Amino acid sequence: MDEAGSKDGVRIDLWLWAARFYKTRSLAKQAVTGGKAKIGDQDVKPSRVVRPGDRLAVRRGEEVFEIEVLALSEKRGSAPVAQALYAESPESIARRAAEREKKR
């Protein structure tokens, strides 16, 4: 199913691209390599496999998303499809909203 050879997981760089956190897979790979995407509190390599239930911290610009992987995809779909792949924690949503308000 995926390049890592696991049938129940997808490479993190591919998943981040499919979930629309980054516009290209190359940008997703650079972000993972640069430490902007973590599983738990661990830095990972772009080939690391994510599975449903994994908790990720994804930094995009100045925003940090704390999410849980709900579903897997190797293909980039529409925004509603991409949003169904993960759930953002309420604390993460509140923190990002507070930081947006601070900047105003």
N, C-alpha and C positions, 0 to 999 in steps of 0.2 A: 504494500500500500504506500509506503513512504520510502525515502532514501536511506533511512536508518535501519530498514529491514524489519521493523516492528509492525505487527498488524493492529496494535491498539494505541498507536501514538503517531504524532506528526512532528517533524523538526520544528523547533521554536521559531526560527527565522521565517519558515514557510507559514506557520500558523499566525504569527504577528502580521504578516502581509495579508493573509486571507481575512483576518479579523479587522483589517483596515486601520491598524495603528500606524503603519508606514505606507507611503505611496508605492514604493517598489520593494522587491525582495532584497535587492542590494542594500537599500537603506536599512531594512530590518536586520540584515546580517551585520552591517556596520554598527548598529545600535547594540546588538547583543555582544559583539566583540568589544565595544567600548564600555561595557558594564551598565548600559541603560535598561537592560531587561534582566530580571533575576527571578529565579524560582526559589521561593522561600526567601532566605537572605543570602543565597549563594549566587555568585557570578557563574554563568554557564557559557558553553561554546554554542555556536550556531547550529551544530549538529545534534544538540541535546533534544531528546524526545519529550514532548509534553503530552499529558494524558488528562482526561476529564478528572476534575477534583484538584488538580495542581493550582497552587496560589502563586500568582505572578505580581511583581512590581515592575511597571513599565514607565520609564521617563520619556516624555515626548515634549521637547522644548523645556518649558519651566513646569509643566504639569506632570504629576506622578499619579498613575492609575494603579490602584490595588484591586486586582481582579481574580476571579476563580474561573478556570476553564470549565465550560459546561459541555461543549461539543468540539469535535475535530473537523477540520476541512483543509484540503490541499488546494482548493480553488477559491479564487477571489469572487465573491458574489456581491449582490447589492447591499447597501448599508443595513437594511433591516435583517437580512440574512446574517451579515457579519456580527451585528449586535446580539444575535441569538447564540453566538459561540461562547459568550462570557457573561459574567455578572459582576458588576463593580460593587464593592462594599459600600454601605451607607456612609461609613466614616470617610472613605475616599471621596465620595461625591460631595459631602459637606465641606471637607478640607479644600477641595478645588474651588467650590463656590465662594468660600470665605477668602481665598487668595485672589480670586477675580474681583471681589468687592474691594479688597485692600488697594488694588491697582487703580481703581476708579477715583 
